[in-house]
Amino acid sequence: MRRFRVYLSLLLVLYGCGSEEGFDTDQIAPRGFLRVVHAIPEAPEISSSLQIQRLGTLDYGEFSTNIAVLPDINREFNLTYYDGDSVQDLLTDTLHVEIDYLVTVVIAGTMAEPQLIIIEDPSPVIEEGSEDSELLIVHASSQAPSSIDLFLTTGDDPPAEPRTQLSHFQATEKIVVPPNAAYRLRYASTGTDDILWDSGEFEIMAQTQGLLLITDHSGPGRHSGRILPLTSQNTLSFPSEELPSAARFANMMADAPDEVDFYINDQLTETGIQFQETGGFHDYASAEIITVKVTETDTPENVYLERQITLNSGNWHTITIYGPLDDARIALSLDHFRRIQNRATLSLNNYSPSLGNLNAYVVPPGENYTDLTPINLILGTSNSGILYANDYDLTITPADSQTIDSGPHPLSMPERGIYRVDITDSSGGGRPSIIVTGDDFTTPSEP
């Protein structure tokens, strides 16, 4: 484990603890503050503690509030995670928080080699009456170059001179800026003009304190990282962030002819997609609106469905046609490809019109599914969750009954896997429902 410490510039302040007349018993007890950020993409939830003080549990991309801690003494800082069987130690180190300081600890690196980026801030509160805002940018990405130039501009100004340079596992000094509704943040590999990430236009409101985390990106694109804004009450965001999208197309229409074709914006994109088959991913622009048309293969005049769909910036999508032939429907689901140690990511999708709304029970083999709370899936919707890597049984029932419609279906889900289950009608239509397994259930999936 390596530790990287950043000291923000400060003015020396002397504190008096008493006077000749005696000690002030009404004086507020000294304290410091600690904030923890989870920035290891492959890690599950991480729990932290400072000596016996529990600081909470964070998932990737989450951060704690500013937690009051006992200052001016060395205390043991511990990180642990649960592997499905027992609590495992990830890292132990010593932290020292000065009086009235805010210490931010960014947990970065990998599970095998975790890194701590420690940022010590002697003035975590913006002065009263000031309109200025403060940004602090931390480089915790393994995808982005080890050294980057950061460009912060307003309006249509080009990224001419970098505002600052930042190295791997380091943080900038505080960047103080006035409020403005037209900021734009970009970064490139140091010494080049090849922009690797672009925030698009965004607003910095008065008295915003923003922690910006350069982290890995598991969505479509060049995989050069991205910046996540971590601020309380969502006071800073990138609504115009420019990240590409991608989509694939699936046929879960049980009573359709053997094959269907998908047209995107009147261009033939996938041909000959059979029932229960899913095609490969296609790249699209950020947040693009596309027109999806599904026809019988080699008979383009026989149109089953035509719809407009808006893709989400920076995400993988699956666009699925399902339902009876005379009432074809389309569903959009998001796919997640962040691989997590000791965990499995499972996506369940309901495309069974004969069953309608349903309950799905995912239980360890041999356990009684009726004792557990089901996953409720409305027709045409999806549910994605993270489970402990293990073997499970999947049982499907109607939403208003515990009578089995199909299952139990055995599911083997090793760690770091991405797993997809589409629940659809039997071939030709009707019940019982069947499951169609995809992604890592069939072949290792890496879009």
Order of alpha helices (4+ residues) and beta strands (2+ residues): beta-beta-beta-beta-beta-beta-beta-beta-beta-beta-beta-beta-beta-beta-beta-beta-beta-beta-beta-beta-beta-beta-beta-beta-beta-beta-beta-beta-beta-beta-beta-beta-beta-beta
